[in-house]
Amino acid sequence: MNARTTRTLAAALSLTAALAISGCSSSDSAGSTDSSGKSGKPQLTVSGAYMPEPVDDKMAGAFMVIENGSKTADKLTAVTSPLSDDLQIHETKDQKMRHVQALDVPAGGELRLERGGSHIMFMGLKNKPKVGDKITIELRFEKADPVKVDLDVKERTYSAQNSTAH
């Protein structure tokens, strides 16, 4: 290599290192990263999202699994949708359903929203979805960015088969 090539290569490596270092300390709406490369904000993913076809236009439930792949715990604090102006987070304990302000999404764990357990309730539907429709919701969290989810409208008797449940 000649001296010019060596200087160009050294400059390119220095710039790459500087960008990598500054990227590790930046904080943006997509989630900041710490020195281990892990996100400072919880990294949440949603799977198995569905809504059983409602019997009427008064209410409906929504079920899914919210997985937290980070080391930071979070809380589901709100849900919005064009289908209803009143979405509630419900918890079921001792066979009693109650409206709660938030549900925990543990670090490295999951929040299961399922029949007979915690779930999302749509109160006062603007229309009645049919099997095969998709309903858009937005999940809001204490720390993580909002997550948009499409709920598949399933038969009223549908129950998710959780082959990955432990």
Backbone as JSON, one array per atom type, in Angstrom:
{
  "sequence": "MNARTTRTLAAALSLTAALAISGCSSSDSAGSTDSSGKSGKPQLTVSGAYMPEPVDDKMAGAFMVIENGSKTADKLTAVTSPLSDDLQIHETKDQKMRHVQALDVPAGGELRLERGGSHIMFMGLKNKPKVGDKITIELRFEKADPVKVDLDVKERTYSAQNSTAH",
  "N": [[0.83, -1.18, 0.0], [0.38, 2.26, -0.69], [1.26, 5.47, 0.77], [-0.87, 7.3, 0.55], [-3.15, 5.67, 0.2], [-3.09, 4.35, 2.63], [-3.52, 6.51, 4.41], [-6.12, 7.26, 3.6], [-7.58, 4.93, 4.2], [-7.16, 4.85, 6.98], [-8.48, 7.2, 7.74], [-11.1, 6.57, 6.98], [-11.63, 4.39, 8.7], [-11.42, 5.71, 11.17], [-13.59, 7.5, 10.99], [-15.71, 5.67, 10.82], [-15.48, 4.45, 13.35], [-15.97, 6.68, 14.99], [-18.63, 7.29, 14.29], [-19.89, 4.94, 15.17], [-19.41, 5.05, 17.92], [-20.71, 7.46, 18.62], [-23.3, 6.77, 17.93], [-23.94, 4.87, 19.86], [-24.37, 6.37, 22.11], [-26.47, 7.96, 21.59], [-29.87, 9.16, 21.87], [-32.99, 8.43, 20.82], [-36.35, 8.47, 19.42], [-36.8, 5.9, 18.6], [-35.61, 4.28, 20.4], [-32.97, 4.13, 22.64], [-29.56, 2.98, 22.86], [-27.46, 1.1, 25.03], [-24.06, 0.64, 26.24], [-23.75, -2.08, 25.88], [-25.09, -2.62, 23.64], [-27.71, -3.22, 23.89], [-31.08, -2.17, 23.96], [-32.19, 0.77, 25.64], [-34.85, 1.38, 25.98], [-37.78, -0.6, 26.42], [-38.12, -3.42, 24.27], [-40.68, -4.36, 22.49], [-42.8, -6.9, 21.2], [-45.63, -8.18, 19.42], [-47.78, -10.97, 19.27], [-50.09, -13.4, 17.88], [-52.51, -11.9, 17.86], [-55.96, -11.3, 18.2], [-59.55, -10.91, 17.78], [-62.52, -12.19, 18.95], [-65.47, -12.62, 16.97], [-67.82, -10.13, 17.61], [-70.89, -10.42, 19.5], [-72.81, -8.46, 19.5], [-73.1, -4.86, 18.97], [-72.22, -3.71, 21.28], [-70.0, -4.5, 22.9], [-66.65, -5.93, 22.82], [-63.9, -8.26, 22.96], [-60.28, -8.36, 23.09], [-57.35, -10.2, 22.37], [-53.98, -11.32, 22.9], [-50.39, -11.83, 22.79], [-47.9, -10.06, 24.39], [-44.61, -9.6, 24.04], [-41.59, -8.98, 25.77], [-38.51, -8.32, 24.91], [-36.37, -7.17, 26.17], [-34.22, -5.9, 28.83], [-35.61, -4.23, 30.39], [-38.39, -3.56, 32.28], [-41.88, -2.89, 31.58], [-45.09, -1.21, 31.2], [-48.36, -1.8, 30.04], [-50.4, 0.78, 29.24], [-52.51, 2.03, 27.91], [-54.96, 1.75, 25.27], [-55.91, 2.34, 21.94], [-58.32, 2.73, 19.26], [-59.9, 2.98, 16.05], [-62.35, 1.7, 16.09], [-63.7, 1.98, 18.49], [-64.36, 4.44, 21.01], [-63.88, 3.94, 23.59], [-61.78, 2.04, 25.05], [-60.72, -0.45, 27.25], [-58.45, -1.69, 29.72], [-58.46, -4.79, 31.1], [-58.28, -6.87, 33.97], [-58.3, -10.16, 35.22], [-58.92, -11.64, 38.2], [-59.25, -14.11, 40.67], [-61.54, -15.07, 39.41], [-62.91, -12.76, 38.81], [-63.55, -9.96, 36.86], [-61.94, -6.88, 36.32], [-61.57, -3.39, 35.66], [-58.44, -1.94, 35.02], [-55.71, 0.39, 35.41], [-53.26, -0.16, 34.26], [-51.15, -2.83, 33.0], [-48.52, -5.03, 33.84], [-45.59, -5.59, 31.87], [-43.25, -7.75, 31.97], [-39.64, -7.53, 32.2], [-37.75, -9.3, 29.85], [-39.82, -11.09, 29.6], [-43.34, -11.85, 29.22], [-46.61, -10.53, 28.55], [-49.62, -11.98, 28.75], [-52.58, -11.74, 27.13], [-55.57, -13.08, 27.37], [-58.44, -15.3, 26.94], [-60.46, -15.58, 29.8], [-58.57, -14.46, 31.36], [-56.4, -11.63, 31.78], [-57.2, -8.94, 29.56], [-58.22, -6.93, 26.69], [-60.89, -4.68, 26.46], [-63.36, -3.59, 24.26], [-65.63, -1.06, 24.39], [-68.87, -0.09, 23.49], [-69.05, -0.31, 20.44], [-68.4, 1.13, 17.23], [-69.15, -0.04, 14.9], [-70.05, -3.39, 13.88], [-67.69, -5.78, 13.67], [-66.92, -8.42, 11.32], [-66.2, -11.96, 10.88], [-63.0, -12.49, 9.55], [-62.42, -9.84, 9.09], [-60.08, -7.14, 9.77], [-58.95, -5.43, 12.57], [-57.59, -2.43, 13.58], [-55.47, -1.53, 16.22], [-53.83, 0.54, 18.67], [-51.31, 0.05, 20.9], [-50.31, 1.44, 23.94], [-47.6, 2.34, 25.98], [-45.82, 2.66, 29.13], [-43.04, 3.16, 28.89], [-42.0, 2.2, 26.38], [-42.2, 2.83, 22.81], [-45.33, 3.49, 21.1], [-47.23, 0.7, 19.8], [-48.55, -0.48, 16.85], [-51.16, -2.7, 16.03], [-52.74, -5.27, 14.2], [-55.75, -6.78, 14.63], [-57.02, -9.95, 14.01], [-60.26, -10.78, 13.13], [-61.98, -13.39, 14.47], [-63.88, -16.53, 14.58], [-66.53, -16.76, 17.01], [-66.1, -18.84, 18.8], [-63.42, -19.33, 18.67], [-60.25, -20.19, 19.93], [-57.04, -19.37, 20.86], [-54.3, -21.39, 19.97], [-51.7, -22.09, 21.85], [-48.89, -23.05, 21.12], [-46.34, -22.44, 21.82], [-46.41, -21.92, 24.45], [-45.23, -22.04, 27.81]],
  "CA": [[0.0, 0.0, 0.0], [1.11, 3.52, -0.66], [0.93, 6.33, 1.91], [-2.19, 7.91, 0.33], [-4.14, 4.63, 0.48], [-3.05, 4.1, 4.08], [-4.2, 7.64, 5.07], [-7.54, 7.18, 3.28], [-8.1, 3.82, 4.98], [-7.15, 5.27, 8.39], [-9.55, 8.19, 7.9], [-12.37, 5.85, 6.9], [-11.78, 3.64, 9.94], [-11.67, 6.68, 12.24], [-14.95, 7.99, 10.83], [-16.59, 4.56, 11.18], [-15.42, 4.31, 14.81], [-16.64, 7.84, 15.59], [-20.07, 7.11, 14.1], [-20.33, 3.84, 16.04], [-19.39, 5.53, 19.3], [-21.77, 8.45, 18.82], [-24.57, 6.05, 17.83], [-24.2, 4.16, 21.1], [-24.77, 7.27, 23.17], [-27.59, 8.8, 21.18], [-31.18, 8.79, 22.36], [-34.01, 8.87, 19.87], [-37.67, 7.89, 19.67], [-36.8, 4.47, 18.28], [-35.0, 3.55, 21.5], [-31.54, 4.33, 22.74], [-28.82, 1.77, 23.17], [-26.38, 1.29, 25.99], [-22.77, 0.16, 25.73], [-23.82, -3.5, 25.53], [-25.85, -2.74, 22.39], [-29.1, -3.48, 24.24], [-31.89, -0.95, 23.97], [-32.59, 1.31, 26.93], [-36.3, 1.28, 26.0], [-38.22, -1.98, 26.2], [-38.35, -3.84, 22.89], [-41.89, -5.15, 22.59], [-43.4, -7.48, 20.0], [-46.96, -8.72, 19.67], [-48.11, -12.13, 18.44], [-51.38, -14.05, 18.12], [-53.56, -10.91, 18.16], [-57.26, -11.57, 17.58], [-60.8, -10.52, 18.42], [-63.66, -13.03, 18.55], [-66.55, -11.83, 16.38], [-68.74, -9.67, 18.66], [-72.29, -10.83, 19.42], [-73.55, -7.24, 19.17], [-72.21, -3.7, 18.84], [-72.01, -3.12, 22.6], [-68.65, -4.73, 23.41], [-65.84, -7.01, 22.25], [-62.63, -8.46, 23.64], [-59.1, -8.54, 22.25], [-56.4, -11.09, 23.03], [-52.67, -11.37, 22.23], [-49.23, -11.97, 23.68], [-46.94, -8.97, 24.25], [-43.32, -10.09, 24.52], [-40.6, -7.95, 26.08], [-37.19, -8.91, 24.69], [-35.32, -6.33, 26.74], [-33.97, -6.02, 30.27], [-36.36, -3.14, 31.02], [-39.82, -3.84, 32.43], [-42.75, -1.82, 31.09], [-46.5, -1.37, 31.54], [-49.38, -1.44, 29.05], [-51.15, 1.82, 29.94], [-53.68, 2.49, 27.16], [-55.2, 1.17, 23.95], [-56.82, 3.15, 21.13], [-58.75, 2.11, 18.01], [-61.02, 3.66, 15.39], [-63.59, 0.93, 16.29], [-64.38, 2.4, 19.72], [-63.73, 5.54, 21.74], [-63.72, 3.49, 24.97], [-61.08, 0.76, 25.2], [-60.3, -0.61, 28.63], [-57.56, -2.79, 30.06], [-59.11, -5.56, 32.16], [-57.54, -7.93, 34.65], [-59.18, -11.12, 35.87], [-58.33, -12.29, 39.38], [-60.27, -14.82, 41.45], [-62.69, -15.17, 38.51], [-63.59, -11.47, 38.74], [-62.95, -9.05, 35.9], [-61.99, -5.48, 36.75], [-60.85, -2.41, 34.85], [-57.21, -1.48, 35.67], [-55.03, 1.48, 34.7], [-52.09, -0.67, 33.54], [-50.71, -4.21, 33.24], [-47.06, -5.18, 33.73], [-44.93, -6.36, 30.82], [-41.97, -7.94, 32.65], [-38.38, -7.58, 31.44], [-37.43, -10.66, 29.42], [-41.0, -11.94, 29.76], [-44.48, -11.57, 28.35], [-47.94, -10.27, 29.08], [-50.58, -12.78, 27.99], [-53.96, -11.27, 27.16], [-56.25, -14.29, 26.89], [-59.77, -15.59, 27.48], [-60.42, -16.0, 31.19], [-57.49, -13.74, 32.04], [-56.31, -10.22, 31.42], [-57.6, -8.73, 28.16], [-58.63, -5.58, 26.3], [-62.32, -4.61, 26.17], [-63.9, -2.51, 23.45], [-66.96, -0.73, 24.89], [-69.58, 0.76, 22.55], [-68.44, -0.41, 19.11], [-68.96, 2.01, 16.2], [-69.77, -0.99, 13.98], [-69.84, -4.77, 14.32], [-66.8, -6.49, 12.74], [-67.27, -9.79, 10.91], [-65.07, -12.89, 10.74], [-62.15, -12.17, 8.41], [-62.02, -8.42, 9.14], [-58.91, -6.78, 10.58], [-59.2, -4.24, 13.38], [-56.33, -1.83, 13.99], [-55.39, -0.91, 17.54], [-52.51, 1.01, 19.04], [-51.0, -0.2, 22.3], [-49.44, 2.49, 24.49], [-46.83, 1.83, 27.11], [-45.18, 3.65, 29.99], [-41.69, 3.49, 28.42], [-41.78, 1.86, 24.97], [-42.98, 3.54, 21.81], [-46.59, 2.83, 20.78], [-47.17, -0.41, 18.86], [-49.79, -0.71, 16.09], [-51.45, -4.12, 15.91], [-53.95, -5.64, 13.48], [-56.45, -7.92, 15.23], [-57.83, -10.75, 13.1], [-61.56, -11.13, 13.7], [-62.13, -14.85, 14.38], [-65.16, -17.06, 15.01], [-66.77, -16.54, 18.45], [-65.6, -19.98, 19.57], [-61.98, -19.47, 18.45], [-59.34, -20.08, 21.07], [-55.68, -19.45, 20.35], [-53.51, -22.55, 20.34], [-50.4, -21.55, 22.25], [-47.91, -24.13, 21.04], [-45.07, -22.01, 22.39], [-46.6, -21.63, 25.88], [-44.4, -22.85, 28.71]],
  "C": [[0.88, 1.25, 0.0], [0.59, 4.39, 0.48], [-0.47, 6.94, 1.77], [-3.3, 6.91, 0.64], [-4.23, 4.37, 1.97], [-3.77, 5.23, 4.82], [-5.7, 7.59, 4.83], [-8.21, 6.08, 4.11], [-8.18, 4.19, 6.46], [-8.27, 6.27, 8.66], [-10.92, 7.51, 7.89], [-12.63, 5.06, 8.18], [-12.08, 4.56, 11.11], [-13.11, 7.19, 12.19], [-15.95, 6.91, 11.23], [-16.63, 4.4, 12.7], [-16.15, 5.46, 15.48], [-18.15, 7.73, 15.45], [-20.62, 6.02, 15.02], [-20.41, 4.3, 17.48], [-20.51, 6.53, 19.55], [-23.14, 7.8, 18.74], [-24.92, 5.35, 19.12], [-24.68, 5.09, 22.2], [-25.97, 8.12, 22.8], [-28.88, 8.28, 21.78], [-32.2, 9.33, 21.37], [-35.31, 8.14, 20.15], [-37.73, 6.41, 19.35], [-36.16, 3.64, 19.39], [-33.5, 3.76, 21.5], [-30.86, 3.01, 23.06], [-27.76, 2.09, 24.2], [-25.12, 0.65, 25.45], [-22.77, -1.32, 25.38], [-24.55, -3.72, 24.21], [-27.3, -3.05, 22.64], [-29.85, -2.16, 24.31], [-32.2, -0.53, 25.39], [-34.1, 1.28, 27.09], [-36.67, -0.19, 25.83], [-38.47, -2.24, 24.72], [-39.51, -4.82, 22.9], [-42.36, -5.65, 21.23], [-44.73, -8.11, 20.38], [-47.2, -9.9, 18.73], [-49.51, -12.65, 18.81], [-52.54, -13.12, 18.39], [-54.86, -11.24, 17.42], [-58.4, -11.01, 18.42], [-61.86, -11.53, 18.0], [-64.76, -12.13, 17.98], [-67.53, -11.42, 17.48], [-70.16, -10.17, 18.41], [-73.15, -9.65, 18.99], [-72.57, -6.07, 19.06], [-71.96, -3.0, 20.17], [-70.6, -3.3, 23.11], [-67.97, -5.9, 22.68], [-64.55, -7.11, 23.04], [-61.5, -8.6, 22.64], [-58.05, -9.29, 23.07], [-55.12, -11.16, 22.21], [-51.6, -11.66, 23.26], [-48.28, -10.82, 23.35], [-45.64, -9.45, 24.88], [-42.35, -8.93, 24.68], [-39.22, -8.59, 25.99], [-36.06, -8.12, 25.3], [-35.17, -6.59, 28.24], [-34.69, -4.94, 31.06], [-37.84, -3.51, 31.08], [-40.63, -2.64, 31.93], [-44.17, -2.1, 31.57], [-47.34, -0.99, 30.33], [-50.3, -0.46, 29.76], [-52.41, 2.28, 29.21], [-53.76, 1.77, 25.82], [-56.18, 2.08, 23.22], [-57.16, 2.39, 19.85], [-59.86, 2.95, 17.39], [-62.36, 2.96, 15.63], [-64.37, 1.39, 17.51], [-63.61, 3.55, 20.36], [-63.45, 5.15, 23.19], [-63.12, 2.09, 25.0], [-60.53, 0.69, 26.61], [-59.37, -1.8, 28.77], [-58.2, -3.49, 31.25], [-58.19, -6.65, 32.68], [-58.56, -8.86, 35.28], [-58.4, -11.8, 36.98], [-59.46, -12.9, 40.18], [-61.6, -14.84, 40.7], [-63.52, -13.89, 38.48], [-62.81, -10.54, 37.81], [-63.05, -7.63, 36.45], [-61.13, -4.62, 35.82], [-59.63, -1.95, 35.65], [-56.57, -0.4, 34.81], [-53.87, 0.97, 33.86], [-51.88, -2.14, 33.88], [-49.21, -4.28, 33.0], [-46.66, -6.02, 32.53], [-43.51, -6.58, 31.34], [-40.77, -7.97, 31.7], [-38.09, -9.04, 31.11], [-38.61, -11.61, 29.51], [-42.11, -11.53, 28.81], [-45.72, -11.25, 29.17], [-48.9, -11.03, 28.18], [-51.97, -12.2, 28.2], [-54.78, -12.38, 26.53], [-57.61, -14.45, 27.55], [-59.62, -16.1, 28.92], [-59.34, -15.31, 32.0], [-57.53, -12.27, 31.7], [-56.59, -10.06, 29.93], [-57.91, -7.25, 27.93], [-60.12, -5.64, 25.96], [-62.62, -3.37, 25.35], [-65.32, -2.27, 23.97], [-67.62, 0.19, 23.86], [-68.95, 0.8, 21.18], [-69.15, 0.53, 18.13], [-69.6, 1.19, 15.09], [-69.41, -2.39, 14.45], [-68.96, -5.49, 13.3], [-67.27, -7.91, 12.49], [-66.01, -10.64, 10.82], [-64.31, -12.55, 9.46], [-61.72, -10.71, 8.36], [-60.72, -8.28, 9.94], [-59.23, -5.46, 11.28], [-57.85, -3.7, 13.84], [-56.46, -1.23, 15.39], [-53.97, -0.37, 17.73], [-52.35, 0.81, 20.54], [-50.05, 0.89, 22.76], [-48.84, 1.99, 25.8], [-46.22, 2.97, 27.91], [-43.84, 4.1, 29.43], [-41.49, 3.28, 26.92], [-42.62, 2.75, 24.06], [-44.28, 2.79, 21.56], [-46.39, 1.73, 19.73], [-48.53, -0.56, 18.19], [-49.93, -2.21, 15.85], [-52.72, -4.3, 15.1], [-54.52, -6.9, 14.14], [-57.21, -8.64, 14.13], [-59.15, -11.06, 13.8], [-61.81, -12.61, 13.4], [-63.55, -15.25, 14.79], [-65.3, -16.87, 16.53], [-66.18, -17.64, 19.32], [-64.09, -20.18, 19.46], [-61.21, -19.33, 19.76], [-57.93, -20.3, 20.55], [-55.0, -20.71, 20.85], [-52.1, -22.07, 20.61], [-49.36, -22.66, 22.28], [-46.57, -23.73, 21.64], [-45.22, -21.69, 23.88], [-45.75, -22.58, 26.72], [-45.07, -22.99, 30.05]]
}
